[in-house]
Amino acid sequence: MPKPIDTDRFSKTLRERLFDPATREVLIAYLPDSHEAEDAYTKINCAGYGRIRTYENYTLHLRTRDHGARPMFRGHPPQQQLRTQVFQLAGCNWRCWYCFVDDDRLSGNRKVSRFFTAEQLVEMYLGQPHPPGVLDLSGGQPDLVPEWTLWTMQALEERGLRGATYVWSDDNLSTRYLWEHLSSSEIEYMATFPRHSRVGCFKGFDPASFAHTSGAEPELFDRQFDVFRDLLAEGFDLYAYATFTGPLPSDPGSAVASFVDRLQEIHPNLPLRTVPLRIHPFATTQQRLNPSRRSALTTQHEVYDHWDAELAARFSDELLQLPSDEVVLA
């Protein structure tokens, strides 16, 4: 087996590659000529450094035959189609095998990426025909450079767009860089920025599935919950993703029940704001598949059945039908 990622050391190394504090520039992945560009969801724009993502039927959400996907409108009125503008930070400190991003776009490789200021990215976004209402700061792991989200908000505010553009940011809950590199007043500015949400992605449902998914030490499974709890305490509007790929434990029902317990320790309603993601092979993923990963593509549905049963036992049908946006974490 490969040696687990030394997350803290690798994060520090990547952060140094991914931004220039003197110029306030961040390294953004160039998408043409990537395997990611072959996927149907990738509609490249912004001179190759951005993409438009359109959500129509939420096919990335796991669901059973009896229950449709619970929509997530990201602050917009309910609608059949939702378009987002995505920029990807060119680095990630974990190596989730199902990730849709090419490995060379996750390593801070400057041959397939370029430095931009937040102002330049906002200008490119606004310069597109009919720019989407959602600006998605993705990756990679965007919170390796938490300044990026802050600077993007400031750039929008300077253009009179505070509260007009929905700012969405992804987080794999791996570091405490938000607190280590930003001041309390900067964190408060971000947490109270109108129409801003963050999503924290829980990799796996127990330490073994976490390690299988991320390539990191299984002990870091616990850190995800601590980081999410502290983000919620800061006042951020939070959502959660969860992936259910990994070796199937001897008692998957108990493992999933424990996972739901831990979510509810953060907030009783958090499972209702948690979206289990359906993992399927993207163009890049095909190159990383091995027997255990192929098996996980199947067993994720069994794990989801236990998740579905747990939520049915803990919440009313009325609550289970709510769009994620309407679930309150307060």
C-alpha positions in Angstrom: 0.0 0.0 0.0 1.2 3.5 -0.7 2.4 5.6 2.3 -0.3 7.8 3.7 -0.1 11.5 2.8 1.6 13.7 5.5 -1.3 16.1 5.3 0.2 18.9 7.4 3.6 18.9 5.7 2.1 18.6 2.2 -0.4 21.3 2.8 2.4 23.7 3.8 4.4 22.9 0.7 1.4 23.3 -1.6 0.3 26.6 0.0 3.7 28.0 -0.9 3.2 27.0 -4.5 -0.3 28.2 -4.8 -0.2 31.9 -4.0 2.0 35.0 -3.9 1.2 37.1 -0.8 3.1 40.0 -2.2 1.0 40.3 -5.3 -2.2 38.6 -3.9 -2.2 36.2 -6.8 -3.5 32.6 -6.6 -2.7 29.7 -9.0 -5.6 28.7 -11.1 -5.8 25.5 -13.2 -5.8 25.7 -17.0 -8.5 23.2 -18.2 -8.0 22.7 -22.0 -6.0 19.6 -22.9 -7.0 18.0 -19.5 -9.0 14.8 -19.1 -11.4 16.9 -17.1 -12.2 18.8 -20.3 -13.6 15.5 -21.7 -16.4 15.3 -19.2 -19.8 16.4 -20.3 -20.2 18.7 -17.4 -17.1 20.8 -18.3 -18.0 23.8 -20.4 -14.7 25.8 -20.4 -14.7 29.6 -20.5 -12.6 32.5 -19.2 -9.7 31.9 -21.6 -9.5 28.3 -20.4 -9.2 29.0 -16.7 -12.9 28.7 -15.8 -15.9 26.5 -16.5 -19.6 26.8 -16.4 -21.4 24.1 -14.4 -25.1 23.6 -15.0 -27.2 21.7 -12.5 -30.5 20.3 -13.8 -31.5 17.0 -12.1 -28.8 16.6 -9.4 -27.5 13.4 -10.8 -24.4 13.7 -8.5 -26.7 13.2 -5.5 -27.2 9.6 -4.3 -30.8 8.6 -3.9 -32.9 5.5 -3.7 -35.5 4.3 -6.1 -38.2 5.6 -3.7 -36.8 9.1 -3.1 -35.7 11.7 -5.5 -32.6 13.9 -4.9 -33.2 16.7 -2.5 -32.3 19.9 -4.4 -29.9 22.6 -3.3 -30.6 25.9 -4.9 -27.7 27.9 -3.4 -29.8 30.8 -2.3 -31.8 31.0 -5.6 -35.5 30.6 -6.0 -36.4 27.0 -6.9 -35.6 26.4 -10.5 -35.0 23.5 -12.9 -31.6 24.7 -14.1 -28.9 26.4 -12.1 -25.7 27.7 -13.7 -22.5 28.4 -11.8 -19.1 29.9 -12.7 -16.2 27.8 -11.4 -12.6 28.6 -10.9 -10.3 25.8 -9.6 -7.3 26.4 -7.4 -4.5 24.3 -8.9 -3.7 22.2 -5.8 -5.1 19.8 -3.3 -3.5 18.2 -0.2 -5.4 14.9 -0.5 -5.7 12.5 -3.4 -9.3 11.3 -3.6 -9.2 8.6 -6.2 -12.6 9.6 -7.7 -11.7 13.2 -8.1 -12.6 14.6 -11.5 -9.5 16.8 -11.6 -6.3 15.7 -13.3 -3.4 15.0 -11.0 -1.2 17.6 -12.6 -3.9 20.2 -11.9 -3.8 19.2 -8.2 0.0 19.6 -7.6 0.6 23.3 -8.0 2.1 22.6 -11.4 2.7 26.0 -13.1 3.0 24.4 -16.5 -0.8 23.8 -16.5 -1.9 26.8 -14.4 -1.4 30.6 -14.1 -1.4 33.2 -11.4 -4.4 35.6 -11.2 -5.5 38.2 -8.7 -9.0 37.9 -7.3 -9.8 41.1 -9.1 -8.8 39.6 -12.5 -10.9 36.5 -11.9 -13.9 38.6 -11.0 -13.4 40.7 -14.2 -13.2 37.5 -16.3 -16.3 36.2 -14.7 -18.3 39.4 -15.2 -17.0 39.7 -18.7 -18.7 36.5 -19.9 -22.1 36.7 -21.7 -24.8 36.3 -19.1 -22.5 35.5 -16.2 -24.1 33.0 -13.8 -25.4 34.2 -10.4 -23.1 31.8 -8.5 -19.4 32.1 -8.3 -17.9 28.8 -7.2 -14.3 28.9 -5.8 -13.3 25.3 -6.1 -10.2 23.2 -6.6 -8.3 21.4 -5.6 -8.7 22.5 -2.0 -9.5 26.2 -2.0 -8.8 26.6 1.7 -5.1 26.0 1.3 -5.3 29.7 0.4 -8.3 31.0 2.5 -7.3 34.5 1.4 -8.6 33.7 -2.0 -12.3 33.7 -0.8 -11.7 36.9 1.2 -10.1 38.7 -1.7 -12.9 37.6 -4.0 -15.5 39.0 -1.7 -13.6 42.3 -1.4 -13.3 42.5 -5.2 -17.1 42.0 -5.6 -17.8 44.6 -3.0 -15.5 47.1 -4.7 -17.7 46.6 -7.8 -20.9 47.2 -5.8 -21.8 43.5 -6.0 -21.8 42.6 -2.3 -24.9 40.4 -1.9 -25.6 40.4 -5.7 -23.4 37.4 -6.5 -23.6 34.2 -4.6 -20.1 33.2 -3.5 -19.8 29.4 -2.9 -16.5 27.8 -1.7 -15.6 24.2 -1.3 -13.5 22.8 1.6 -12.2 19.3 2.3 -12.0 20.1 6.1 -8.3 19.1 6.2 -6.6 22.2 7.7 -7.2 25.1 10.1 -5.6 27.6 7.7 -8.7 29.9 7.9 -7.8 30.6 11.6 -4.0 30.4 11.1 -3.8 32.9 8.2 -6.7 35.3 8.6 -7.6 37.7 11.4 -10.8 37.4 13.5 -12.2 40.5 11.8 -11.5 39.0 8.3 -13.2 35.7 9.3 -16.2 37.7 10.6 -16.3 39.6 7.3 -16.5 36.4 5.4 -19.0 34.7 7.7 -21.3 37.6 7.5 -20.9 38.3 3.7 -24.4 38.2 2.2 -25.1 35.2 0.0 -22.0 33.3 0.9 -22.0 29.6 1.7 -19.3 26.9 2.2 -19.6 23.2 1.7 -17.4 20.8 3.7 -16.9 17.4 2.2 -16.7 14.5 4.5 -14.5 11.9 2.9 -16.0 8.5 3.8 -18.1 7.5 6.8 -15.5 5.9 9.1 -11.7 6.1 9.4 -11.1 3.2 7.0 -13.3 4.6 4.2 -11.7 8.0 4.8 -8.2 6.7 4.4 -9.3 4.6 1.3 -10.8 7.7 -0.2 -8.3 10.5 0.6 -5.0 8.7 0.8 -4.5 10.4 4.2 -4.0 9.0 7.7 -7.2 7.5 9.0 -6.9 9.6 12.2 -7.7 12.7 10.2 -11.2 11.5 9.8 -11.9 13.1 13.2 -10.4 16.4 12.2 -13.1 17.0 9.6 -15.8 17.1 12.3 -13.7 19.6 14.4 -13.2 21.9 11.5 -16.8 21.8 10.5 -17.9 22.5 14.1 -15.7 25.5 14.4 -16.8 26.9 11.0 -20.4 26.7 12.2 -19.5 28.4 15.4 -18.0 31.3 13.4 -21.4 31.8 11.8 -20.7 30.5 8.3 -23.7 29.3 6.3 -22.6 25.6 5.9 -23.6 22.6 3.9 -22.0 19.2 3.8 -21.2 16.6 1.2 -20.4 13.0 2.1 -18.9 10.2 0.0 -19.6 6.6 0.9 -16.8 4.8 -1.0 -14.5 2.6 0.8 -14.1 -0.9 2.2 -17.4 -2.2 3.5 -17.2 -2.7 7.3 -18.6 -5.9 8.9 -21.5 -3.9 10.3 -22.1 -1.0 7.8 -25.4 -0.1 9.5 -23.6 0.6 12.8 -20.8 2.5 11.0 -23.4 4.8 9.3 -25.4 5.3 12.5 -22.2 6.4 14.2 -21.4 8.8 11.3 -24.9 10.3 11.6 -24.5 10.6 15.4 -21.3 12.6 14.9 -23.0 14.9 12.4 -25.8 15.5 14.9 -23.3 16.2 17.7 -22.4 19.3 15.6 -26.0 20.2 15.0 -29.2 18.0 15.2 -30.2 19.1 11.7 -26.9 18.7 10.0 -27.7 15.3 8.3 -30.5 17.2 6.5 -28.0 19.6 5.1 -25.7 16.8 4.1 -25.7 15.6 0.5 -24.4 12.1 -0.2 -22.6 12.3 -3.5 -22.9 9.5 -6.1 -19.4 8.6 -7.2 -19.0 7.5 -10.8 -16.0 7.3 -13.0 -15.1 10.7 -14.6 -12.6 10.7 -17.5 -9.7 11.2 -15.1 -11.0 8.6 -12.6 -10.8 5.8 -15.1 -7.0 5.9 -14.9 -7.0 5.4 -11.1 -9.4 2.5 -10.8 -8.3 -0.7 -9.2 -10.3 -3.7 -7.9 -11.0 -2.2 -4.4 -12.1 1.1 -6.0 -14.3 -0.6 -8.5 -15.9 -2.5 -5.7 -16.5 0.8 -3.8 -18.5 2.1 -6.8 -21.0 -0.6 -6.1 -21.0 -0.8 -2.3 -21.6 3.0 -2.0 -25.2 2.2 -2.8 -25.5 -0.3 0.1 -24.0 2.3 2.5 -26.5 4.9 1.2 -29.4 2.5 2.0 -28.2 2.5 5.6 -28.0 6.3 5.5 -31.5 6.6 4.1 -32.8 4.3 6.8 -31.0 6.2 9.6 -32.5 9.5 8.4 -36.0 8.0 8.1 -35.7 6.8 11.7 -34.6 10.2 13.0 -36.6 12.8 10.9 -40.2 13.2 9.8 -41.2 12.8 6.2 -41.9 16.5 6.1 -38.3 17.4 7.1 -36.9 14.8 4.8 -38.6 16.5 1.8 -37.2 20.0 2.5 -34.6 21.4 0.0 -31.3 21.6 1.8 -31.4 25.4 1.7 -34.5 25.4 4.0 -32.8 23.4 6.7 -31.8 25.6 9.6 -28.4 25.3 11.4 -28.7 27.8 14.2 
